[in-house]
Amino acid sequence: FWPAPADAPWRAEFDAAVHLGQGVEWFEASERLERLSQRHPDSPAIWHNLAILRGWLGDEPGMMNALRKVSAFEAPRLLPVEDAVEAEAMAILVDPVFNNDVVDELIATFSITDIEKLLTQLGSDRRVKSVPVEAVQANPDQPPPRSAYWLLDKPIPETGKNLTLEQVPSVLATIAVYGRETDREPRIEAELFRNDLRRATDLLVEVCGDSVGISNDEQIVGRVQSSQMILSWHWRLPDDTPPDVAESLVTQQRRTTVLNRWSKLPQAVLNGKSPDQIAGDATQRTKLLAVTLLLELALDHHTATPMVNELRGRLGLPILGTIDPTTTKVAELPLVRLSRVQVEKANDDDLVVLYRKGSMAGARIVLKRAALEILNRPSLEAKVAKDSVYGMLSRLEEDPERAGELLGKAREAAESAGRSGAEWALDELVFRMRRGQAPEAGRLLQHIQSQYGRDPNVRMALLQILQAFGIVGPDGRPTGGLGGPMAPPDAPSILPQTPAAQPGKLWTPDGSSGGGNAGGGGGKKPVIWTPGS
């Protein structure tokens, strides 16, 4: 809640309403603030707090109207610009105009005139990539398709080692080919977005010729926000594309999208105009700042702020600068501003606030920046466990190799602090095995067995991991996986000899269903984990 102005004659009545709202008497609090708003309609604090209460009560139209009252106040005389912009951004998020500005996701059905010829044509064109039928079979009770494919806008290059953005193929549609059924003729079902339907249809006809008929049915299976859809893309890179090349391509695509495509996208909340078209219109300034802020939040990436600030400059908007925590109360900052805080200047208490708020909200940028700064401060070792910070960073890391290193650091930090590092060792073991890194996984396996092998909970968790990867059999003896030999008939089992070992239960080092928490913020995480899960 916002406080009332110190000199407001109605402050006591305002504070009483806020007190009711904080005590979960939301309806009575909103009624009182509603009466206050009628007598004092020029108070941003009244309308802001009324918007919050209406949101809690599920009154989205009322919330939107109150927020629009806030964003309409003249800035900066009555309200700081950022407060007005953030209010407008929240209003947009609950505005039906915004939420109805969507692109349909379809299943378009095409008839087939000659299925064997069609399958031959699909299998011989490099713009068609075969995929497992399980990937497209939505209903296991229905007959599966004969085959499934990705329909690409261009052929997959022979190699991705020197791939350019212009060469990257995009998936236009996922298609499933069904043979004749009791009550249905052979058909193709193509799942795609409506704005790709024309291109996908033309390409399908080009590839299959007269083996495919016209689309005779369209079923809407989902909808995606127009402004969100432009920020996502479905690529099919060559299998040998190096990670650094893939990362560079994603960065280039993100930049192209932000600076060239998004600014030209007509948006319903901008009355059907694009950001470029309303740039310079003073009456649309707050709304343009708000949609630009929502763009930055949707990207949620450390490269986003420089790109979006460049976009703001092109649109004639103010650039958002950093926030000095020595002159600002960090604990009172809205969540949307936390990523701009200069973490290196924050005192220990404020840094922990940033870390925990970022963890609870899943705010990746502020969380990563705060976590890295925490690791540089020995003074915080008693407040935030370093192993949990390393573990959090591993989940935020985009580089797989770096993610594995961070899991190793989490294990080492726990062991150095005199705590069990089994949780992180098991996590890293799964990570290494998923990536096929047999030598590293073998060394970790030996470490886990030598350091934690007497703990029956660890042994049970380890057994389930090894069984999941086919490295040991149901009896707990090695099968020869991970580069090891088959076990002799009299080889011992690694099954824990304890009645606590319940079949089907995934044990973790602390005997619960998950691992440690993230430095006081966030919840439990599963033992079997990979970055991005």
C-alpha positions in Angstrom: 0.0 0.0 0.0 1.0 3.6 -0.6 1.0 5.9 2.4 -1.2 9.1 2.5 0.5 12.5 2.1 1.8 13.6 5.5 -0.3 16.8 5.4 -3.5 15.2 4.1 -6.5 16.2 6.4 -8.1 12.8 5.7 -5.0 10.8 6.6 -6.6 9.2 9.7 -9.5 7.9 7.7 -7.1 6.7 5.0 -4.9 4.9 7.5 -7.9 3.2 9.1 -8.9 1.8 5.7 -5.4 0.6 5.0 -5.3 -1.1 8.4 -8.4 -3.0 7.6 -6.9 -4.1 4.2 -3.8 -5.3 5.9 -6.0 -7.3 8.2 -7.7 -9.1 5.3 -10.9 -7.1 5.7 -10.6 -6.2 2.0 -14.2 -5.5 1.2 -14.7 -3.0 4.1 -11.4 -1.4 3.3 -12.3 -1.0 -0.4 -15.7 0.5 0.6 -14.0 3.1 2.8 -11.4 4.0 0.2 -14.2 4.2 -2.5 -15.9 6.9 -0.3 -12.6 8.7 0.2 -12.0 8.7 -3.6 -15.3 10.4 -4.2 -14.4 13.2 -1.9 -10.7 13.4 -2.8 -10.4 12.2 -6.5 -7.0 13.8 -7.0 -5.1 11.5 -4.6 -2.9 8.9 -6.3 -2.5 7.0 -3.0 -6.2 6.5 -2.6 -6.6 5.1 -6.1 -3.5 3.0 -6.0 -4.6 1.3 -2.7 -8.1 0.9 -4.0 -6.7 -0.8 -7.1 -4.8 -3.3 -4.9 -7.9 -4.1 -2.9 -10.1 -4.5 -5.9 -7.5 -6.9 -7.4 -7.5 -9.0 -4.2 -11.3 -9.1 -4.4 -11.2 -10.4 -8.0 -12.7 -7.1 -9.4 -10.4 -6.8 -12.5 -12.5 -4.1 -14.2 -12.5 -2.0 -11.0 -8.8 -2.6 -10.6 -8.1 -1.5 -14.1 -10.1 1.6 -13.7 -8.4 2.6 -10.5 -5.0 2.0 -12.0 -5.9 4.1 -15.0 -6.8 6.9 -12.5 -3.3 6.6 -11.1 -1.5 6.6 -14.4 -3.5 9.6 -15.6 -2.1 11.9 -12.9 0.2 14.6 -14.2 3.8 13.6 -13.7 6.0 14.6 -12.1 3.9 17.3 -10.3 1.4 14.9 -8.6 3.1 11.5 -9.2 6.6 10.3 -10.2 6.8 9.2 -13.8 7.8 5.6 -12.9 4.8 5.2 -10.5 2.4 6.3 -13.3 4.1 4.0 -15.8 4.0 1.0 -13.5 0.3 1.6 -12.8 -0.5 1.8 -16.5 1.5 -1.4 -17.0 -0.5 -3.2 -14.4 -3.7 -1.8 -15.9 -2.7 -3.2 -19.4 -2.2 -6.6 -17.9 -5.8 -6.9 -16.8 -7.3 -4.9 -19.7 -9.5 -7.2 -21.9 -8.3 -5.3 -24.9 -4.7 -6.5 -24.2 -5.8 -10.0 -23.3 -7.9 -10.4 -26.4 -5.1 -9.4 -28.7 -4.1 -13.0 -29.5 -3.0 -15.3 -32.3 -4.9 -18.6 -32.6 -3.1 -21.8 -32.4 -4.8 -24.2 -34.8 -5.0 -27.8 -35.9 -5.7 -27.6 -39.6 -6.7 -30.8 -41.4 -5.8 -31.6 -45.0 -7.1 -34.4 -47.1 -4.8 -37.0 -48.6 -5.3 -38.4 -52.1 -2.3 -40.8 -52.2 -0.7 -41.5 -48.8 2.2 -43.7 -50.0 3.2 -41.1 -52.6 2.8 -38.4 -49.9 5.0 -40.2 -47.4 7.7 -40.6 -50.1 7.6 -36.9 -50.9 7.7 -35.8 -47.3 10.7 -38.1 -46.7 12.7 -36.7 -49.6 12.4 -33.0 -49.0 15.0 -31.3 -46.8 12.5 -28.8 -45.6 10.7 -31.6 -43.8 12.2 -33.2 -40.7 10.9 -36.5 -39.3 10.0 -36.5 -35.5 8.8 -39.3 -33.2 5.0 -39.8 -33.5 4.9 -39.7 -29.7 5.7 -36.0 -29.9 2.4 -35.3 -31.7 0.0 -37.9 -30.3 -2.1 -35.9 -27.9 -4.7 -38.6 -27.1 -3.2 -42.1 -26.3 -6.7 -43.6 -26.7 -6.8 -42.7 -30.4 -4.9 -44.5 -33.1 -1.4 -43.0 -33.5 -0.3 -41.3 -36.7 1.7 -43.2 -39.2 4.4 -40.6 -39.1 5.1 -37.1 -37.9 7.3 -34.2 -39.2 8.3 -30.6 -38.7 7.6 -28.4 -41.7 10.5 -25.9 -42.0 10.7 -22.6 -43.8 14.1 -23.6 -45.3 16.3 -26.7 -45.4 18.5 -27.6 -42.4 22.1 -26.5 -43.2 24.7 -29.3 -43.4 26.6 -27.8 -40.4 25.9 -25.2 -37.8 29.6 -24.4 -37.1 29.5 -21.1 -39.0 25.7 -20.6 -39.0 24.2 -17.2 -39.7 20.8 -15.9 -38.6 19.6 -15.9 -42.1 20.3 -19.6 -42.5 18.4 -20.8 -39.4 15.3 -22.8 -40.3 12.1 -22.1 -38.4 9.4 -24.6 -37.8 6.2 -23.5 -39.5 4.1 -26.4 -38.4 4.1 -29.9 -36.8 2.3 -32.3 -39.0 1.0 -35.8 -38.3 0.0 -38.1 -41.1 -2.9 -40.5 -40.4 -3.9 -43.5 -42.5 -7.4 -44.6 -43.2 -9.5 -45.3 -40.0 -12.9 -46.8 -39.6 -14.8 -43.6 -39.8 -12.1 -41.3 -41.3 -10.2 -40.9 -44.6 -6.4 -40.5 -44.6 -5.5 -37.0 -43.5 -2.8 -34.6 -42.4 -3.2 -32.7 -39.1 -1.0 -29.7 -38.9 -0.5 -27.8 -35.6 0.5 -24.2 -36.2 -0.3 -20.6 -35.6 -2.8 -18.9 -37.8 -0.4 -16.3 -39.1 1.8 -19.2 -40.4 -1.2 -21.0 -42.1 -0.8 -19.5 -45.5 3.0 -20.2 -45.7 2.7 -23.7 -44.3 -0.2 -24.5 -46.8 1.8 -23.2 -49.7 4.9 -25.2 -48.6 2.9 -28.4 -48.1 1.4 -28.2 -51.6 4.9 -27.4 -53.0 6.4 -30.5 -51.3 3.5 -32.9 -51.8 1.8 -31.7 -55.0 -1.5 -33.4 -55.8 -1.0 -36.0 -53.0 -2.5 -33.5 -50.6 -5.9 -31.8 -50.8 -7.1 -28.5 -49.4 -7.5 -27.8 -45.7 -11.1 -28.7 -44.9 -11.2 -28.1 -41.1 -9.7 -25.8 -38.6 -9.8 -26.3 -34.8 -8.6 -23.7 -32.4 -6.6 -25.4 -29.7 -5.0 -22.4 -28.0 -4.3 -18.7 -28.1 -1.1 -16.8 -27.6 -0.7 -13.1 -26.8 0.5 -11.3 -29.9 3.1 -9.3 -28.0 4.4 -12.4 -26.4 4.4 -14.5 -29.5 6.8 -12.2 -31.3 9.3 -12.8 -28.5 9.5 -16.6 -29.1 10.6 -18.6 -32.0 10.9 -22.3 -32.8 14.2 -23.2 -34.6 15.7 -26.4 -35.8 19.5 -26.0 -35.6 21.9 -28.5 -37.1 23.0 -31.1 -34.6 26.6 -30.0 -34.6 25.9 -26.3 -33.8 28.4 -25.2 -31.1 26.8 -23.8 -27.9 28.6 -20.4 -28.4 27.2 -20.1 -32.0 23.7 -21.0 -30.8 23.9 -18.4 -28.0 25.1 -15.8 -30.4 22.2 -16.5 -32.8 19.7 -16.2 -29.9 21.2 -12.8 -28.9 21.1 -11.6 -32.5 17.5 -12.7 -32.8 16.5 -11.1 -29.6 18.0 -7.8 -30.7 16.4 -8.0 -34.1 13.0 -8.7 -32.5 13.3 -5.9 -29.9 14.7 -3.1 -32.2 13.1 -4.0 -35.5 10.1 -6.1 -35.2 8.4 -5.3 -31.9 8.5 -1.5 -32.5 6.6 -2.1 -35.8 4.0 -4.4 -34.3 0.4 -2.9 -34.1 -1.0 -3.4 -30.6 -4.6 -3.3 -29.6 -3.8 -1.4 -26.4 -2.2 1.3 -28.6 -5.5 1.6 -30.5 -4.1 -0.7 -33.2 -1.0 1.4 -33.8 2.6 0.4 -33.4 5.1 1.9 -31.0 6.9 3.6 -33.9 3.6 5.2 -35.0 2.8 6.8 -31.6 6.3 7.8 -30.7 6.3 11.6 -30.1 2.6 11.7 -29.2 2.6 13.3 -25.7 -0.9 12.0 -25.0 0.4 8.4 -25.5 3.7 8.8 -23.7 2.7 7.0 -20.4 1.1 4.1 -22.3 4.2 3.7 -24.6 6.5 3.7 -21.6 4.2 1.0 -20.0 4.2 -1.4 -23.0 8.0 -0.9 -23.3 8.4 -1.8 -19.6 6.3 -4.9 -20.2 8.5 -5.9 -23.1 11.6 -5.7 -20.8 9.9 -7.8 -18.1 8.8 -10.4 -20.7 12.3 -10.8 -21.9 13.7 -11.3 -18.4 17.3 -11.6 -19.6 20.4 -9.8 -18.6 20.8 -8.5 -22.2 17.3 -7.1 -22.3 17.8 -3.8 -20.4 20.5 -2.4 -22.8 18.5 -3.4 -25.8 15.2 -1.9 -24.5 17.0 1.2 -23.4 18.3 1.6 -27.0 14.7 1.1 -28.1 13.5 3.8 -25.6 16.1 6.2 -27.1 14.8 5.5 -30.6 11.2 6.1 -29.5 12.2 9.4 -27.7 11.5 7.9 -24.3 13.6 8.4 -21.1 16.1 5.7 -20.5 15.9 3.8 -17.2 19.0 4.3 -15.1 20.5 2.3 -12.2 19.3 2.7 -8.7 21.7 3.7 -5.9 20.8 1.6 -2.8 22.6 4.1 -0.5 20.0 6.7 -1.3 17.0 4.5 -1.7 15.1 2.1 0.7 15.6 -1.1 -1.2 13.0 -3.0 0.9 10.3 -0.6 -0.3 11.2 -0.7 -4.1 8.6 -2.4 -6.4 9.7 -5.7 -7.7 10.0 -4.4 -11.3 12.8 -2.0 -10.2 15.0 -4.4 -8.3 17.1 -5.5 -11.3 18.3 -1.9 -11.6 19.7 -1.7 -8.1 23.5 -1.4 -8.0 24.2 -4.5 -6.0 27.8 -3.7 -5.4 26.7 -0.6 -3.4 24.1 -2.4 -1.3 24.8 -3.2 2.3 24.5 -6.8 3.5 20.9 -6.6 4.7 19.7 -5.0 1.5 21.6 -7.5 -0.6 19.9 -10.4 1.2 16.5 -8.7 0.6 17.3 -8.5 -3.1 18.3 -12.1 -3.2 15.3 -13.4 -1.3 12.8 -11.2 -3.2 14.3 -12.3 -6.5 14.1 -16.0 -5.4 10.5 -15.8 -4.3 9.4 -14.0 -7.4 11.5 -16.0 -9.9 13.1 -12.7 -11.0 16.1 -14.1 -12.8 18.1 -10.9 -13.4 18.1 -9.5 -9.9 18.5 -13.0 -8.4 21.6 -13.7 -10.4 23.2 -10.3 -9.8 22.5 -10.6 -6.1 23.8 -14.2 -5.9 27.1 -13.3 -7.5 27.6 -10.4 -5.2 26.8 -12.5 -2.1 29.5 -14.9 -3.1 32.0 -12.0 -3.0 31.1 -11.2 0.7 32.6 -13.3 3.5 30.4 -11.3 5.9 27.3 -13.0 4.5 28.4 -16.6 5.0 26.5 -16.8 8.3 23.3 -15.5 6.7 23.2 -17.2 3.3 24.7 -20.7 2.8 27.1 -20.5 -0.1 26.2 -23.9 -1.4 22.5 -22.8 -1.9 23.7 -19.8 -3.8 25.9 -21.8 -6.1 22.9 -24.2 -6.6 20.7 -21.3 -7.5 23.2 -20.0 -10.0 23.4 -23.4 -11.6 19.7 -23.3 -12.3 20.0 -19.8 -13.8 23.0 -20.6 -15.9 22.5 -20.9 -19.7 25.9 -22.4 -20.4 25.6 -26.2 -19.6 29.3 -26.5 -18.8 29.2 -23.6 -16.4 26.1 -25.0 -14.8 27.9 -28.3 -14.1 30.8 -26.4 -12.6 28.5 -24.5 -10.3 27.0 -27.7 -9.0 30.5 -28.9 -8.2 31.1 -25.6 -6.3 27.9 -26.1 -4.4 29.0 -29.5 -3.3 32.5 -28.3 -2.3 31.0 -25.3 -0.4 28.7 -27.6 1.6 31.5 -29.9 2.5 33.9 -27.0 3.4 31.2 -25.7 5.8 31.0 -29.1 7.5 27.6 -30.0 5.9 26.7 -32.9 3.7 27.3 -32.2 0.0 25.4 -35.3 -1.0 22.4 -33.3 -2.4 24.6 -31.4 -4.8 26.7 -34.4 -5.7 23.6 -36.3 -6.7 22.4 -33.4 -8.7 25.7 -33.1 -10.5 25.8 -36.9 -11.1 22.4 -36.7 -12.9 23.7 -33.6 -14.8 26.9 -35.4 -16.0 25.0 -38.5 -16.9 22.4 -36.7 -18.9 25.2 -35.1 -20.9 26.9 -38.4 -21.5 30.1 -37.4 -19.5 31.0 -40.8 -18.3 34.5 -40.0 -16.8 33.1 -37.2 -14.7 30.1 -39.2 -13.7 32.3 -42.1 -12.7 34.5 -39.9 -10.5 31.4 -38.4 -8.9 29.9 -41.9 -8.3 33.0 -43.0 -6.5 33.0 -39.8 -4.4 29.4 -40.3 -3.4 29.9 -43.9 -2.4 33.1 -43.1 -0.5 31.8 -40.0 1.3 28.1 -40.7 1.8 27.8 -44.4 1.1 26.8 -45.2 4.7 23.8 -43.0 4.6 20.8 -45.3 3.5 18.9 -42.3 2.2 21.7 -41.3 -0.1 22.2 -44.9 -1.2 18.5 -45.2 -2.1 18.6 -42.0 -4.0 21.7 -43.1 -5.8 20.2 -46.5 -6.6 17.1 -44.9 -8.2 19.3 -42.6 -10.3 21.5 -45.4 -11.5 18.4 -47.6 -12.2 16.8 -44.7 -14.2 19.9 -44.6 -16.4 20.1 -48.4 -16.8 23.5 -48.6 -15.0 22.3 -51.0 -12.3 19.6 -53.5 -12.4 16.6 -54.0 -10.1 18.8 -56.1 -7.8 21.2 -53.2 -7.3 24.1 -54.8 -9.2 25.9 -53.1 -12.0 24.8 -53.9 -15.6 27.9 -52.6 -17.3 26.7 -49.1 -18.0 28.8 -46.0 -17.5 31.8 -47.9 -19.0 31.9 -50.5 -16.2 32.0 -54.3 -16.4 29.0 -56.5 -15.9 28.7 -57.6 -12.3 29.6 -61.2 -11.4 26.8 -63.3 -10.0 28.1 -62.9 -6.5 28.6 -59.1 -6.7 27.2 -57.1 -3.7 24.1 -54.9 -4.2 24.2 -51.2 -3.4 20.6 -51.5 -2.1 20.5 -49.9 1.4 19.9 -52.4 4.1 17.3 -50.5 6.0 13.5 -50.9 6.4 13.2 -47.2 5.6 13.9 -47.9 1.9 10.4 -47.9 0.4 10.1 -49.0 -3.2 8.9 -46.3 -5.5 9.9 -43.4 -3.2 12.7 -41.1 -4.4 14.9 -40.6 -1.3 17.0 -37.5 -0.8 19.9 -36.9 1.6 17.7 -35.3 4.3 15.1 -38.0 4.0 12.5 -35.7 2.5 11.2 -35.4 -1.0 13.5 -32.5 -2.0 16.8 -30.7 -1.2 17.8 -27.6 0.6 16.3 -24.2 0.2 17.7 -21.3 -1.7 19.3 -19.1 0.9 16.1 -18.6 2.9 14.0 -18.0 -0.1 12.3 -20.4 -2.5 11.1 -23.9 -1.9 12.5 -27.4 -2.2 13.9 -28.7 -5.4 13.9 -32.3 -6.7 17.1 -34.4 -6.6 16.8 -35.3 -10.3 17.2 -31.9 -11.9 18.7 -30.4 -15.1 19.2 -26.7 -15.8 16.1 -25.1 -17.2 13.7 -27.6 -15.4 
